[in-house]
Amino acid sequence: MAPKLLSFSFLLLLLFPPLFASISPLYGFTIELIHKDSLLQPTTNLSAIPHLRRLLSKASHALSRSQTLSSPSTIISPIIPPNASHLMRFSIGTPPVQVLAVMDTGSDLTWLRCLPCSDCLTRKVHLFNPFLSSSFQSLPPTSQKRKLFNPTASAETPFCSYEYCYGDGSFSSGILSTETLTFESTNGEPISIPDMIFGCGYNNSPSFDGELFGLAGLGGMSFSLASQISKLTPDTNQRFSYCLSPFQDNTSTSFMNFGAKAVVSGRNVVSTPLVEKEDKTFYFVTLEAISIGGRKLDVRGKEGGEGNMFIDSGTTVSLIKSEVFEEMGDVIGEVMGLPWKMDAGNTFKCYEGRRREVFPDITFQFAGGAEVVLRPLNAFTVPSEEGLVCLAMQGTNGTAIFGNMAQQNLHIGFDVGGRKVDFKPADCAKLRR
């Protein structure tokens, strides 16, 4: 997976002040997101193209789910890269310990590396010690909260073990537990939420970055972090939103809103319906067409109708149905007057160019009339040393994915109760929180 390209000073073990606010049913709050691995940062010793290639393994999503009748339960979920792009910072336990976890809308379970930790024996990693927290509780076998994770789990086991597996072979396993999570909102008021379900991971893939505690799952299942928070804000229609600053801007943070703060409003907001499918993790939408330089490419007829794409903050490169993707490469070449060619790794469609800004906008046309314009920043890589600008997308024979590179400088709101997703162009670094 991708090596670390940015050096951060992680203050991972600082405690918040002792006074905390409890979340109100009508309250919303905003937290900052940290960009861990700026793909387009000019000071990196890796060019954008090889770096993106390393992250492509995230794109091999396994959409099938399976749960066993016996403990531990097993879930097949999207691949999560060890160096994902955006991190949530919050605190866990009493007294609270600050942690950093990968933000991912394409998976559900929030898990953190815990003591005792079998994958920590040969390296220095950050982890949570549940024995020092007075609010830590492992879920009993008969717990109703356990049934949220696995409705068919046997109550005869002595504790609620879990195993959460990803398509690249990585995993986290441990004990399903509850803890108090505290979010340091941007208005300076900490929000403390007790009894939040999380996985206390005792055995985790060594591929996960040691500087991170774990992963924050924001998918659609009832045990995800986003779903648990939404249950405390019933009058906000189960909303969350985020706005991701451009990757190369390593001096600005992004942000995420929960509750009443998550409404995306004002001019230029477009909306598309959320499509309910059998897999409840993913936020499915319907991509109908792609427009480039006045040319409109049909997508819906070639990608299986409704719900042919999902939005994933944990995937970097967007995936497009292979047949449509091939057409895109040709159309961009015609618009630019340049033939495309593959990069040295035979991974990306590239064009000779020294400036990304001269490449065309790409408009994704979603159901409901929502047109989302991807600027060159969203759709193309910075020029390589060889003078190549590459389309930061890939073809797939599976379900299409709207990745986080395409999401830069878009305020995206998930209105789960209202079954829609809102998009608004924004300067995320400057957008008022």
PECORLIN-V130074 format. One record per pair of residues at least 4 apart in sequence whose ideal C-beta (glycine too) atoms are under 8 Angstrom apart, sorted by sequence separation. I is the first residue (numbers start at 0). J is the second residue. D is the distance in Angstrom with one decimal. If there is no record, write none. Layout:
I;J;D
I;J;D
//
This chain:
15;19;7.2
22;26;5.6
45;49;5.6
46;50;6.9
47;51;6.0
48;52;6.5
49;53;6.7
50;54;6.9
51;55;6.7
54;58;7.9
55;59;7.9
67;71;7.8
79;83;6.4
91;95;6.6
92;96;5.4
112;116;5.8
116;120;7.8
128;132;7.5
138;142;4.3
141;145;7.7
142;146;7.4
143;147;7.5
144;148;7.7
145;149;6.9
146;150;5.0
148;152;7.5
152;156;7.7
156;160;7.1
164;168;7.9
165;169;4.7
184;188;5.4
203;207;5.6
207;211;6.7
219;223;6.8
222;226;6.9
223;227;6.9
224;228;6.4
225;229;6.2
226;230;6.8
227;231;7.7
228;232;6.8
229;233;7.9
233;237;8.0
244;248;5.2
256;260;4.0
257;261;5.9
264;268;6.4
275;279;7.9
290;294;6.7
297;301;6.4
298;302;5.4
303;307;5.1
314;318;7.5
319;323;5.3
320;324;6.6
321;325;6.5
322;326;7.0
323;327;6.4
324;328;6.8
325;329;6.8
326;330;6.1
327;331;6.2
328;332;6.5
329;333;6.5
330;334;6.3
331;335;6.1
332;336;7.9
341;345;4.9
342;346;5.8
365;369;4.2
373;377;3.9
374;378;7.2
375;379;4.9
382;386;6.1
383;387;4.6
395;399;6.5
401;405;5.7
402;406;7.2
403;407;7.4
414;418;7.2
426;430;6.1
45;50;4.8
67;72;6.0
90;95;3.6
91;96;5.9
119;124;4.8
127;132;7.9
130;135;7.8
140;145;7.0
164;169;7.7
165;170;6.5
184;189;6.9
218;223;4.8
221;226;5.1
222;227;7.0
232;237;7.7
256;261;4.0
263;268;5.7
276;281;7.5
290;295;4.9
291;296;7.3
299;304;6.3
302;307;3.8
319;324;4.3
332;337;5.6
341;346;7.2
342;347;4.8
352;357;6.8
364;369;7.4
365;370;7.6
373;378;4.5
382;387;6.7
383;388;7.8
395;400;7.6
401;406;7.0
406;411;6.1
414;419;4.9
425;430;4.8
22;28;7.5
37;43;7.6
66;72;4.9
67;73;5.5
90;96;6.0
112;118;7.7
118;124;7.6
129;135;4.2
138;144;5.8
139;145;7.7
146;152;7.1
164;170;4.6
183;189;5.4
184;190;5.6
207;213;7.6
217;223;5.8
219;225;8.0
220;226;6.5
221;227;7.8
229;235;7.4
232;238;7.9
289;295;7.5
290;296;7.4
302;308;7.4
332;338;5.3
341;347;6.9
352;358;7.0
364;370;5.3
365;371;6.7
382;388;5.3
383;389;7.5
414;420;7.1
43;50;7.3
66;73;6.5
90;97;4.9
91;98;5.8
112;119;7.1
119;126;6.2
138;145;4.9
145;152;6.1
152;159;7.3
163;170;6.4
182;189;6.9
216;223;4.8
217;224;5.8
218;225;7.4
219;226;6.9
244;251;4.6
276;283;5.3
288;295;5.3
289;296;4.7
332;339;4.8
341;348;6.7
342;349;5.0
363;370;7.4
381;388;7.6
413;420;5.8
414;421;6.7
39;47;5.6
65;73;6.3
66;74;6.4
89;97;7.5
90;98;6.8
116;124;7.2
162;170;6.3
163;171;5.0
181;189;5.3
182;190;4.7
216;224;5.9
217;225;4.3
218;226;8.0
229;237;3.9
244;252;6.9
275;283;7.6
288;296;6.2
299;307;6.7
319;327;6.8
331;339;6.9
340;348;7.7
341;349;6.8
350;358;7.5
362;370;5.4
363;371;4.7
380;388;6.2
412;420;6.8
38;47;6.0
65;74;7.4
88;97;6.7
89;98;6.4
100;109;6.9
162;171;7.7
163;172;7.2
181;190;6.8
215;224;5.3
229;238;7.2
244;253;4.8
273;282;6.1
274;283;4.3
288;297;5.8
289;298;5.9
298;307;7.2
339;348;4.6
340;349;5.9
362;371;7.0
379;388;5.3
380;389;4.6
411;420;6.7
412;421;4.0
64;74;6.1
65;75;5.9
88;98;7.4
116;126;5.3
162;172;4.2
181;191;4.6
182;192;7.6
203;213;7.6
229;239;7.3
243;253;4.7
273;283;6.7
274;284;6.4
287;297;7.9
288;298;5.4
329;339;7.4
339;349;6.5
340;350;7.8
362;372;5.1
363;373;6.6
379;389;6.7
411;421;7.0
412;422;8.0
64;75;5.8
88;99;5.5
89;100;7.5
100;111;6.7
148;159;7.8
161;172;6.4
180;191;7.6
181;192;7.5
226;237;7.6
228;239;7.4
242;253;6.0
273;284;6.6
274;285;6.0
287;298;5.9
288;299;7.2
328;339;4.8
339;350;5.7
361;372;7.7
362;373;7.1
379;390;6.1
380;391;5.4
410;421;7.8
411;422;5.8
412;423;7.9
38;50;5.7
63;75;5.7
64;76;7.7
87;99;7.3
112;124;6.2
114;126;5.9
140;152;7.7
149;161;7.9
160;172;7.0
161;173;6.5
179;191;6.0
180;192;5.2
241;253;6.6
242;254;5.9
272;284;7.2
286;298;4.9
287;299;4.5
338;350;7.8
360;372;5.3
361;373;4.5
378;390;6.5
379;391;5.9
410;422;7.4
38;51;6.6
86;99;4.7
87;100;5.3
98;111;6.2
112;125;7.0
113;126;6.0
114;127;7.3
140;153;7.5
141;154;5.0
148;161;6.6
160;173;7.1
161;174;7.3
179;192;6.8
200;213;6.2
241;254;6.6
271;284;5.1
272;285;7.3
286;299;7.0
307;320;7.6
337;350;4.6
360;373;6.5
378;391;6.0
391;404;5.3
392;405;7.9
409;422;5.5
410;423;4.4
61;75;4.9
86;100;6.5
87;101;7.8
112;126;4.2
113;127;5.2
114;128;4.7
140;154;4.5
145;159;4.8
160;174;5.9
161;175;5.1
179;193;4.6
225;239;5.1
241;255;4.2
271;285;7.0
285;299;6.5
337;351;5.9
360;374;5.9
377;391;7.9
378;392;7.0
391;405;7.9
409;423;6.9
410;424;7.9
61;76;7.2
86;101;6.1
87;102;4.9
111;126;7.5
112;127;6.9
113;128;7.4
114;129;6.9
140;155;6.9
159;174;6.3
160;175;7.4
179;194;7.5
180;195;4.7
198;213;7.8
240;255;7.1
241;256;7.0
335;350;5.8
337;352;7.3
360;375;7.3
409;424;6.4
410;425;4.4
38;54;7.7
61;77;7.0
85;101;7.6
86;102;6.3
111;127;5.0
113;129;5.7
114;130;6.8
140;156;5.4
158;174;5.8
159;175;4.0
177;193;7.9
178;194;7.9
179;195;7.1
239;255;6.7
240;256;4.6
286;302;6.8
359;375;7.7
361;377;7.8
408;424;6.7
409;425;6.6
60;77;4.4
61;78;7.7
85;102;4.6
140;157;7.0
142;159;6.8
159;176;8.0
177;194;4.7
178;195;6.0
180;197;7.8
239;256;6.4
331;348;7.8
335;352;7.6
358;375;4.6
361;378;4.9
408;425;5.9
410;427;7.1
60;78;6.7
83;101;4.3
140;158;6.9
177;195;6.2
238;256;7.9
239;257;5.1
302;320;4.6
332;350;6.8
357;375;7.7
360;378;7.9
408;426;6.3
409;427;7.9
59;78;5.9
83;102;7.4
139;158;7.8
140;159;6.2
177;196;5.8
178;197;6.0
238;257;7.6
239;258;8.0
285;304;7.5
301;320;5.7
331;350;7.0
356;375;5.6
408;427;5.4
57;77;7.3
58;78;7.7
83;103;6.8
91;111;6.7
138;158;7.8
139;159;7.3
176;196;7.6
177;197;7.3
238;258;6.8
240;260;7.9
285;305;4.9
328;348;4.3
355;375;4.8
358;378;7.4
407;427;7.5
410;430;6.5
57;78;4.9
137;158;5.8
138;159;4.3
175;196;6.7
176;197;6.1
238;259;7.9
240;261;4.1
285;306;6.1
286;307;5.8
298;319;7.9
301;322;5.4
302;323;7.1
327;348;8.0
355;376;7.4
358;379;5.0
56;78;5.9
57;79;7.0
79;101;6.3
137;159;6.7
175;197;7.9
176;198;7.3
217;239;7.0
239;261;5.0
240;262;7.6
283;305;8.0
284;306;7.2
285;307;5.9
286;308;4.6
298;320;7.0
301;323;5.7
335;357;7.8
57;80;4.7
175;198;6.0
176;199;4.6
235;258;4.6
238;261;3.9
240;263;5.6
283;306;3.8
285;308;7.2
335;358;6.7
56;80;7.1
79;103;6.0
174;198;7.4
175;199;7.7
235;259;4.9
238;262;6.5
283;307;7.9
284;308;5.7
335;359;7.4
355;379;5.0
173;198;5.5
174;199;4.9
232;257;7.1
234;259;7.8
283;308;7.0
284;309;7.0
298;323;5.4
334;359;5.1
355;380;7.2
7;33;7.2
54;80;5.6
57;83;7.9
77;103;7.8
79;105;8.0
99;125;7.9
173;199;4.8
196;222;5.1
232;258;3.9
235;261;6.9
283;309;4.9
284;310;6.5
297;323;7.9
355;381;5.8
378;404;7.9
79;106;6.4
98;125;7.5
148;175;6.0
171;198;6.1
173;200;4.2
174;201;7.0
231;258;7.9
232;259;7.0
235;262;7.9
282;309;5.5
296;323;5.8
331;358;7.3
355;382;6.4
377;404;6.4
378;405;6.8
7;35;7.3
54;82;8.0
77;105;4.4
172;200;6.7
173;201;4.2
229;257;7.7
281;309;4.0
282;310;4.8
331;359;6.6
354;382;6.9
377;405;4.9
5;34;7.8
76;105;7.5
77;106;6.0
98;127;6.6
171;200;4.3
172;201;6.9
173;202;6.6
195;224;7.4
228;257;5.2
229;258;7.8
282;311;8.0
353;382;5.3
377;406;7.6
5;35;6.9
76;106;4.7
145;175;6.0
172;202;4.8
173;203;7.8
228;258;7.3
276;306;5.1
281;311;7.4
289;319;7.6
296;326;5.2
352;382;6.1
358;388;6.2
377;407;5.5
5;36;6.3
76;107;7.5
96;127;6.2
144;175;7.8
171;202;7.7
172;203;7.3
196;227;6.4
274;305;5.0
275;306;7.9
296;327;6.7
376;407;6.0
377;408;7.5
4;36;5.6
5;37;5.7
96;128;8.0
171;203;4.6
195;227;5.7
225;257;7.7
274;306;3.5
373;405;5.5
376;408;7.0
3;36;6.9
4;37;6.4
74;107;7.8
144;177;6.9
170;203;7.0
171;204;7.3
347;380;7.5
353;386;5.8
355;388;5.4
4;38;8.0
74;108;7.4
170;204;5.5
289;323;6.7
296;330;6.9
327;361;7.6
349;383;7.9
352;386;6.9
354;388;7.8
374;408;7.6
1;36;6.1
5;40;6.7
92;127;6.8
163;198;6.5
169;204;3.8
192;227;7.9
351;386;5.8
352;387;7.2
4;40;6.1
91;127;5.9
96;132;7.9
138;174;7.7
168;204;7.5
171;207;7.8
192;228;7.0
291;327;6.6
294;330;5.0
351;387;6.4
352;388;4.1
92;129;7.4
94;131;8.0
137;174;5.0
138;175;4.7
161;198;5.4
169;206;5.2
350;387;6.9
351;388;7.8
94;132;7.6
137;175;7.2
138;176;6.1
169;207;6.7
289;327;6.5
292;330;6.8
349;387;4.1
350;388;5.5
363;401;7.5
371;409;7.0
4;43;4.5
92;131;7.2
93;132;5.4
137;176;4.8
138;177;6.5
167;206;7.9
192;231;6.7
291;330;4.8
292;331;7.8
294;333;7.8
349;388;6.6
350;389;7.6
92;132;3.4
93;133;4.8
108;148;7.4
136;176;6.2
291;331;6.0
294;334;7.7
349;389;4.0
4;45;6.6
91;132;7.5
93;134;4.0
135;176;6.3
136;177;4.9
292;333;7.6
342;383;7.6
348;389;6.5
349;390;7.4
92;134;6.1
135;177;7.7
136;178;7.6
171;213;7.0
292;334;3.7
343;385;7.8
347;389;4.0
348;390;4.8
363;405;7.9
2;45;7.3
92;135;6.3
135;178;5.5
171;214;7.5
291;334;6.2
347;390;6.3
134;178;5.9
347;391;7.4
60;105;7.4
134;179;4.4
342;387;6.3
4;50;7.3
36;82;4.6
38;84;7.3
132;178;6.7
347;393;7.4
35;82;6.2
36;83;7.3
129;176;7.1
342;389;5.9
346;393;7.5
35;83;6.6
36;84;5.8
148;196;7.2
1;50;5.8
35;84;6.2
129;178;7.7
147;196;6.9
34;84;6.1
35;85;6.9
2;53;7.9
34;85;5.9
35;86;5.2
339;390;7.9
371;422;5.0
1;53;4.3
33;85;7.0
34;86;7.7
144;196;5.4
367;419;7.8
372;424;7.1
0;53;5.9
1;54;5.5
32;85;4.8
33;86;4.5
108;161;7.3
110;163;6.5
369;422;6.3
0;54;7.4
32;86;6.5
32;87;6.3
33;88;6.2
108;163;5.0
0;56;7.0
32;88;7.9
30;87;6.8
31;88;6.8
106;163;7.8
223;280;7.9
30;88;7.1
136;194;7.8
138;196;7.5
30;89;7.1
106;165;7.8
134;193;6.7
220;279;5.3
331;390;6.6
113;173;6.2
219;279;4.7
220;280;5.7
110;171;4.6
113;174;8.0
218;279;7.7
219;280;5.7
305;366;7.3
137;199;7.3
218;280;3.9
219;281;6.9
328;390;6.7
108;171;7.6
110;173;7.0
218;281;6.7
219;282;6.4
327;390;7.0
135;199;7.8
218;282;7.6
327;392;7.3
33;99;6.9
35;101;7.9
298;364;8.0
292;359;4.9
299;366;8.0
291;359;5.6
324;392;6.6
185;254;6.9
243;312;7.7
291;360;7.8
295;364;7.9
324;393;7.1
325;394;6.8
32;102;6.2
70;140;8.0
129;199;5.8
291;361;5.4
324;394;3.7
241;312;7.1
290;361;7.4
291;362;7.6
324;395;7.8
127;199;7.4
289;361;6.4
290;362;4.2
147;220;7.7
289;362;6.9
319;392;5.5
321;394;3.7
147;221;4.8
148;222;5.1
289;363;6.0
290;364;6.5
317;391;7.3
318;392;7.1
319;393;7.3
320;394;7.1
321;395;6.3
15;90;5.5
147;222;4.4
289;364;7.0
316;391;5.7
317;392;4.7
318;393;5.5
319;394;6.2
320;395;6.6
321;396;5.8
14;90;7.7
19;95;8.0
72;148;6.5
288;364;4.3
316;392;6.2
317;393;7.6
318;394;7.3
319;395;6.9
320;396;7.7
17;94;7.7
72;149;3.8
286;363;6.0
287;364;5.1
316;393;5.5
318;395;4.1
144;222;7.6
286;364;7.3
287;365;6.5
1;80;6.6
3;82;6.4
70;149;7.9
286;365;5.9
287;366;5.8
318;397;7.4
320;399;5.8
0;80;5.2
1;81;7.8
2;82;7.3
14;94;5.5
15;95;5.0
72;152;5.9
285;365;6.3
318;398;7.8
319;399;5.6
0;81;4.6
1;82;4.6
14;95;5.9
284;365;5.7
285;366;3.9
318;399;5.3
0;82;6.0
14;96;7.0
15;97;7.2
70;152;5.6
284;366;7.1
317;399;7.5
318;400;4.3
14;97;7.4
66;149;5.3
68;151;5.4
69;152;7.8
70;153;6.0
122;205;7.6
317;400;5.9
12;96;6.1
13;97;5.2
68;152;7.7
69;153;5.8
95;179;7.4
116;200;7.7
117;201;6.3
118;202;6.1
125;209;6.8
317;401;5.7
318;402;7.3
11;96;8.0
12;97;6.7
66;151;6.6
68;153;6.8
116;201;6.1
117;202;4.6
118;203;5.1
124;209;3.8
125;210;6.3
127;212;6.3
317;402;4.2
11;97;5.9
70;156;4.3
79;165;5.4
92;178;5.8
93;179;5.7
95;181;4.9
109;195;7.8
111;197;6.3
113;199;4.0
115;201;5.9
116;202;7.7
118;204;7.1
123;209;6.4
124;210;7.8
125;211;6.9
126;212;6.7
314;400;5.0
316;402;5.3
10;97;6.8
11;98;6.6
69;156;7.8
76;163;6.7
78;165;4.9
91;178;5.2
92;179;6.5
109;196;7.7
110;197;6.2
111;198;7.4
113;200;5.6
114;201;8.0
116;203;7.6
118;205;5.3
122;209;5.7
125;212;5.5
315;402;5.4
317;404;6.9
11;99;6.5
74;162;7.9
76;164;7.0
77;165;6.6
78;166;4.5
81;169;7.7
91;179;7.2
109;197;4.7
110;198;3.3
111;199;6.8
112;200;5.2
113;201;5.9
314;402;4.1
315;403;5.8
316;404;6.4
317;405;4.8
70;159;6.9
71;160;4.0
72;161;6.0
73;162;5.2
74;163;5.5
75;164;5.9
76;165;5.6
77;166;6.3
78;167;4.1
91;180;5.7
108;197;7.7
109;198;7.0
110;199;7.5
111;200;6.3
309;398;6.5
311;400;5.2
314;403;6.5
315;404;5.5
9;99;6.5
70;160;5.2
71;161;5.2
72;162;7.0
73;163;7.9
74;164;6.6
75;165;7.9
76;166;7.3
79;169;6.8
90;180;7.1
91;181;7.5
108;198;5.4
110;200;4.7
308;398;6.9
309;399;7.7
310;400;7.9
311;401;6.8
313;403;7.3
71;162;4.4
73;164;5.9
75;166;6.8
78;169;7.2
89;180;5.7
90;181;4.2
112;203;5.7
307;398;6.9
308;399;3.9
309;400;6.1
310;401;4.6
311;402;6.3
312;403;5.2
89;181;6.3
90;182;7.8
307;399;5.9
308;400;6.6
309;401;7.1
311;403;7.4
89;182;4.9
90;183;7.4
110;203;7.8
308;401;5.8
89;183;7.3
271;365;3.8
272;366;6.0
312;406;7.1
88;183;7.2
112;207;7.6
217;312;7.2
271;366;5.4
272;367;5.7
269;365;7.8
271;367;4.6
310;406;7.6
270;367;6.0
302;399;6.2
269;367;8.0
271;369;4.1
90;189;8.0
269;368;7.1
270;369;5.8
112;212;5.6
269;369;3.9
71;172;6.4
111;212;4.6
112;213;5.5
269;370;6.2
310;411;7.1
111;213;3.9
269;371;6.8
110;213;4.7
310;413;7.9
61;165;7.9
109;213;7.2
110;214;5.9
61;166;3.7
109;214;6.7
60;166;6.1
91;197;7.6
108;214;7.6
109;215;5.0
110;216;7.9
59;166;5.6
109;216;5.0
59;167;6.9
106;214;6.9
108;216;4.8
107;216;4.3
57;167;7.8
101;211;6.3
106;216;4.5
310;420;6.6
56;167;5.5
99;210;7.4
100;211;6.4
103;214;5.9
107;218;4.1
99;211;5.4
100;212;5.5
101;213;7.4
103;215;6.7
106;218;5.5
107;219;7.4
99;212;6.1
100;213;5.0
101;214;4.5
102;215;5.5
103;216;6.0
104;217;4.6
105;218;6.4
107;220;4.0
286;399;6.3
11;125;5.2
98;212;4.0
100;214;5.5
101;215;6.5
103;217;6.2
104;218;6.2
108;222;6.7
109;223;7.2
98;213;7.5
100;215;4.2
102;217;6.6
103;218;7.7
107;222;6.0
108;223;7.4
109;224;4.7
286;401;7.9
9;125;7.7
107;223;4.1
106;223;8.0
281;398;8.0
284;401;7.5
107;226;7.9
104;225;7.8
81;206;4.9
86;211;7.0
81;207;5.0
82;208;5.7
89;215;8.0
81;208;4.6
87;215;4.7
81;211;8.0
245;376;6.0
282;413;6.1
247;381;7.5
79;214;6.0
284;420;5.9
282;420;6.7
102;241;7.7
273;413;7.7
273;414;7.8
273;415;7.1
275;418;7.3
273;418;4.6
272;418;6.0
273;419;5.8
263;410;5.3
272;419;5.6
273;420;6.0
263;411;7.4
271;419;6.6
272;420;8.0
263;412;3.6
270;419;4.9
271;420;5.6
262;412;6.8
270;420;6.8
261;412;5.8
270;421;5.0
271;422;7.7
30;182;5.1
261;413;7.7
269;421;7.2
270;422;7.6
30;183;6.8
102;255;7.2
268;421;5.5
269;422;5.3
28;182;6.3
30;184;6.1
31;185;6.3
268;422;7.2
269;423;7.6
29;184;5.8
30;185;6.8
268;423;4.7
28;184;4.1
29;185;4.6
256;412;8.0
267;423;5.7
28;185;8.0
29;186;7.4
267;424;5.8
28;186;7.6
85;243;6.4
246;404;7.2
263;421;4.0
265;423;6.8
84;243;7.9
263;422;7.7
28;188;7.7
243;403;6.1
263;423;5.3
246;407;6.7
19;181;6.0
28;190;5.1
84;246;7.0
245;407;5.0
243;406;5.3
244;407;7.1
245;408;6.3
26;190;7.7
243;407;5.3
244;408;7.3
243;408;7.4
15;181;5.9
242;408;7.6
243;409;7.4
242;409;7.0
15;183;6.5
20;188;5.3
22;190;5.2
85;253;6.2
87;255;7.0
242;410;4.4
20;189;6.1
21;190;7.7
22;191;7.5
241;410;7.8
242;411;7.3
19;189;4.9
20;190;5.9
21;191;5.9
22;192;5.4
240;410;6.4
241;411;6.2
18;189;7.8
19;190;7.6
20;191;6.5
21;192;7.6
240;411;6.1
19;191;3.7
240;412;3.8
16;189;7.4
107;280;5.4
239;412;7.6
240;413;6.6
254;427;7.4
15;189;5.5
106;280;6.5
238;412;6.4
239;413;5.5
253;427;5.7
105;280;7.0
238;413;6.6
253;428;8.0
35;211;7.9
105;281;6.4
238;414;5.2
251;427;7.7
252;428;7.8
254;430;7.7
256;432;8.0
237;414;7.4
238;415;7.0
251;428;3.6
104;282;6.2
236;414;5.8
237;415;4.0
238;416;7.4
254;432;5.7
236;415;7.5
237;416;4.1
236;416;3.7
248;428;6.0
236;417;5.2
240;421;7.6
245;427;7.8
242;425;5.5
244;427;4.4
245;428;7.8
243;427;5.9
244;428;4.6
242;427;3.8
229;415;6.7
229;416;7.9
225;413;7.6
242;430;5.6
226;415;7.8
225;415;7.9
219;415;6.8
11;210;7.9
9;210;6.0
11;212;7.5
7;210;7.8
76;280;6.9
105;309;7.2
3;208;7.6
27;232;6.7
0;206;6.2
22;228;7.8
26;232;6.8
39;245;7.6
40;246;7.2
41;247;6.9
104;310;6.4
105;311;3.8
3;210;7.7
24;231;6.4
25;232;7.2
39;246;4.9
40;247;5.4
104;311;5.7
105;312;7.2
106;313;7.0
24;232;6.1
27;235;6.3
38;246;4.7
39;247;4.0
103;311;7.5
104;312;4.5
105;313;4.9
22;231;5.2
24;233;6.2
25;234;5.5
32;241;6.7
34;243;7.8
37;246;4.6
38;247;7.8
40;249;5.8
103;312;6.0
104;313;6.8
105;314;6.5
22;232;7.4
24;234;6.4
25;235;7.6
34;244;6.8
37;247;5.8
102;312;5.6
103;313;3.6
32;243;7.3
37;248;7.8
102;313;7.3
34;246;6.5
37;249;5.1
101;313;6.7
64;278;6.0
34;249;6.9
62;278;6.1
64;280;7.5
34;252;7.4
33;252;6.2
34;253;6.5
62;281;7.5
32;252;6.2
33;253;7.9
31;252;4.5
32;253;4.0
31;253;7.2
32;254;6.0
31;254;5.5
32;255;5.6
30;254;6.8
29;254;5.6
30;255;5.5
29;255;7.1
29;256;5.0
30;257;7.8
85;312;6.3
28;256;7.5
29;257;7.7
84;312;7.9
27;256;6.5
28;257;5.7
84;313;7.9
27;257;6.0
28;258;6.5
83;313;5.4
27;258;3.1
29;260;5.2
84;315;6.2
26;258;5.9
27;259;3.3
28;260;6.0
25;258;7.9
26;259;6.7
27;260;3.4
80;313;7.5
25;259;6.6
27;261;6.3
77;311;6.8
79;313;5.7
80;315;7.6
22;258;7.9
77;313;6.8
77;314;7.3
5;249;6.1
186;432;7.9
185;432;4.7
60;314;7.7
57;313;6.8
58;314;6.0
57;314;5.3
57;315;6.5
58;316;5.9
57;316;7.9
58;318;5.3
54;315;4.5
55;316;6.0
54;316;6.6
51;315;6.7
51;316;5.9
38;315;6.7
52;342;8.0
55;346;6.6
52;344;5.2
48;342;5.1
52;346;4.8
48;343;7.8
49;344;6.8
51;346;7.7
52;347;7.5
105;400;7.9
48;344;7.2
51;347;7.0
48;346;7.6
48;347;6.2
48;349;7.6
104;413;7.7
85;403;6.9
84;403;5.4
51;380;6.6
48;380;6.0
47;380;4.2
47;381;5.1
48;383;5.4
58;393;6.1
62;397;6.8
47;383;6.8
62;398;5.9
46;383;4.9
58;395;7.0
60;397;6.4
46;384;6.1
51;389;7.8
55;393;6.5
60;398;6.9
48;387;7.1
41;381;7.4
51;391;6.3
60;400;6.9
39;380;7.2
48;389;5.7
39;381;4.9
47;389;7.7
58;400;6.7
58;402;7.8
38;404;7.0
29;432;4.7
//
